[in-house]
Amino acid sequence: MIDLSRARWRKSSRSNDQGLCIEVADNLAGVVGLRDSKDQEGPVLTFAPAGWAAFVDATKAGAFGR
């Protein structure tokens, strides 16, 4: 099991107050965590940092159109 006890969770600066947000913790060595901001005690998806970086880069490049 991955230890997320030191995770520093943050939301995007573009988040609004509608509660439809995710939070990311990218301060841990070897893992990036992703969770629903409405269910902070709920499940967490984890990614390898390289995979997360590739996803973020692809998103910024418009690979996942609206």
Beta strands, then each sheet from edge to edge (+ up, - down):
strand 1: 10-11
strand 2: 22-25
strand 3: 32-36
strand 4: 45-47
sheet 1: 1+ 2- 3+ 4-
end
